[in-house]
Amino acid sequence: MNNSKVWYITGASKGIGRSLVEQLLLQGNKVAATSRQSSALSEITSENFLPLEVDLTDEKSIAKSLEKTKRAFGKIDVIVNNAGYGIGGAIEELSEQEINENFNVNFFAVVKVIQQALPYLRNQRSGHIINISSIAGFAPGPGWSIYCAAKFAVTGLSEALANDLKPLGINVTAVLPGWFRTNFAKPDSIAFSKRQIDDYSFLRTAHQKMNEIDGKQLGNPDKVADTFIELVNNQNPPALLFLGSDAYNRANDKITQLSHQIQQFKNLSASTDFEE
């Protein structure tokens, strides 16, 4: 039985996206992959591979890339919204442009890809949308307020869409990775606010931790493909998947903390009810 599928993956020139493409091809899948410059994907040679130069802020560019994928491979089974970048800084420090650019790539590009992909998946009455969020989109850390907000939006969108699209045979999962040994901690995947306020100097200490962990991350990006294949072959996949033991532990800590907080303020929560 041939379980190979057609995958459409954004942000595939590096990091988890690049590893995912390479491992999926090794296992006989067909892969269409986007990058801002197709030359970034030129080293991958396979008859099952379609490199696509796509501007993820442009709906027409996305639509054309999906049309090319359908023409090349006959169908689209899995959409992986992987493109994104981190931005550090206090919210006071970040400019409107820096905030908008981060949301455009990390969130609104996800929305645009899903909107353009859904007609294909609806017509098939099948498919799986995997949105790469982050553990920071569930249990935020200090110094990444806007990045966390964008990833929270991806997580929330995914959970809501899982309800909306399940009746159409389409599954949706937000994947929330912890630290993986990729280039995400390097300058080409991370930006920082140009403006810096002295009172937030303690956040620079939190940012420095990224440099300290670089090269020592627990997550192996070459194992992600097997996880995703198992995910899309599951008859009842989760709406949220925490990827990596560090993400799993951080999520559990957040859930425990949240449960205690809900109970602590139970009476205050109920205080606004009508008294019958």
C-alpha positions, -999 to +999 in steps of 0.1 A: +000+000+000+014+034-010+009+060+017+029+087+000+012+121-001+016+155-017+030+181+007+030+219+003+055+235+028+062+272+033+095+285+046+115+255+034+149+270+028+162+263+063+155+250+097+127+225+104+112+233+069+143+222+051+147+190+072+111+182+066+114+185+028+145+164+027+132+136+049+098+135+032+114+131-002+136+103+011+104+085+021+089+087-014+065+117-008+059+145-033+069+179-020+062+215-031+082+239-011+082+277-009+110+302-003+114+339-010+141+329-036+138+296-054+177+296-056+176+288-018+161+254-028+184+247-058+204+220-040+175+197-037+171+176-068+143+151-072+116+144-097+092+145-067+103+180-057+088+213-068+106+245-057+084+276-056+094+312-053+066+327-033+058+360-016+037+349+014+023+384+019+008+383-016-024+363-022-018+360-060+017+347-055+004+320-031-025+311-054-002+306-083+021+284-063-008+262-053-020+260-089+015+248-099+015+222-072-019+208-083-008+208-119+025+190-111+012+164-087-025+161-093-036+169-057-026+185-024-028+164+007-010+183+034-004+221+039+025+229+063+026+266+073+062+267+086+075+301+075+081+326+104+107+345+124+112+356+159+113+392+171+125+402+206+119+433+225+095+450+249+063+462+233+072+498+240+104+493+221+089+478+190+078+501+161+045+497+143+064+485+113+083+459+132+051+446+148+032+446+115+059+428+096+061+401+122+024+395+122+023+396+084+048+366+082+039+347+114+001+350+112-015+367+082+006+346+058-008+315+075-043+329+070-037+337+033-022+302+026-052+285+042-077+306+024-061+298-010-056+261-002-091+253+012-109+251-022-086+222-032-090+205+002-128+210+002-132+196-033-113+165-022-131+163+011-097+154+026-065+170+037-045+181+067-034+216+076-004+218+099+004+252+113+038+256+130+032+277+161+056+276+191+055+266+227+058+304+231+023+305+216+010+286+247+034+293+275+052+326+268+086+336+280+100+371+288+112+394+260+091+381+231+057+397+236+048+403+199+063+370+187+043+352+214+012+371+204+015+361+168+021+325+177-009+325+202-030+337+172-018+308+151-026+284+179-061+299+184-068+300+147-058+263+144-081+252+173-110+271+159-104+258+123-102+222+136-139+226+146-149+243+114-132+220+089-136+185+105-171+181+090-155+186+056-130+158+061-101+183+067-080+180+098-061+209+114-032+207+139-011+235+155+023+221+162+041+239+191+078+231+190+103+236+218+139+242+210+152+223+179+188+223+167+183+245+137+194+280+127+164+296+145+186+310+172+208+327+146+204+363+132+188+353+099+158+339+118+156+364+148+152+401+148+153+425+177+137+459+183+159+487+169+149+509+198+160+499+233+149+513+266+172+511+296+144+500+320+140+468+299+177+458+301+166+427+320+150+414+288+184+415+271+195+388+297+166+366+285+176+372+249+211+361+257+199+327+267+192+320+230+229+323+222+238+301+251+214+273+240+224+274+203+239+241+193+226+224+225+189+222+217+172+189+225+151+187+193+164+168+163+148+184+131+154+152+111+129+134+133+100+158+125+090+142+092+083+109+109+062+126+135+042+145+108+037+114+088+022+097+118+001+128+125-015+129+091-022+092+090-040+094+124-078+090+121-083+115+150-053+138+151-050+164+179-057+201+174-025+208+194+007+188+193+036+199+216+068+189+199+098+180+220+100+170+256+109+205+266+077+218+250+057+190+266+071+198+301+066+236+296+030+230+285+023+208+315+037+234+339+015+261+323-016+239+326-009+232+363-004+269+369-035+278+350-056+252+368-045+266+402-052+302+391-087+293+379-096+276+412-080+305+432-103+330+416-134+308+411-156+329+434-146+361+416-153+345+383-188+335+395-195+369+412-210+384+380-238+359+377-274+368+383-286+357+417-317+336+412 
